C-alpha cells in the first residue's frame, strides 16, 4: 500500500504541515477552537446516477438529501460543525455499481477512476459516456474549480493512489460553509458508469482528502 503524500511529508518534517494549517486558518481570519484537534480527514459521498429506467446528466455531491449509508459526513447534513475547518489537498473519485434490490447492500462494485480500465484501453464502449464529463467545485458561492474533466482521475496506478487528483492549490472549506461538487455530462451523454451492467444501479463517488480541525 502506498503512503499518501501528505503523510510522507509529515514523516519527513513532523509537525510542519499542522503548523502551516494553523497559519492558513489564521491568515483566513477563521476562529480556532482549543477544544479541536488537527487530524487528517476524508469525507466521501456516493450518488446514484442511473438505474434501469433513469439516466442522469448531472450529479450533485455534498448537498441535498443526507443518507448515512452513502456518506461519512459528520452529523446529519452536509454542513461542517462550528469551528471544524477543512483544507482539501486531494480528491479521489470513481464509479460504483449496486443491486437494484434495495434489501441488499447498495454496492456490489466500487472502482477508482472513471475510464482507465488498464493501460492498453483507456476508454471502452461500456463506460466512455463519462469520458467528456466535467465537474465544478463551489464553496460559499465561489467557484474553486470549474470544468475539470473526470479523466483527471484516470491514472492507471495499481495502488491506493489510483483515481486520486492531488491539488496544486488546496481548497479551504470553513465550518458551516455551503459547498457542493457538481458533475455534468457533455453533449447527449449521460453519467452511467458502466453500460454493460443492466438492471442495476450505477453511480459516482467523490472523496475529499486533506487536513482538518475536528
Buried (B, 14 or more C-beta within 10 A) or exposed (E): EEEBEBEEBBEEEEEEBBEEBEEBBEEEEBEEEEEBEBEBBEBBBBBBBBBEEEBBBBBBBBBEEBEEEBBEBBEEEBBBEEBBBBBBBBBBBBBBBBBEEEEEEBBEEEBBBBBBBEEEEBBBEEBBBBBBBBBBBBBEEEEBBEEBBBBBBBBEEEEEBBBBBEBEEBBBBBBEBEBBBBBBBBEEBBBBBBBEBEEBBBBBBBBBBBBBBB
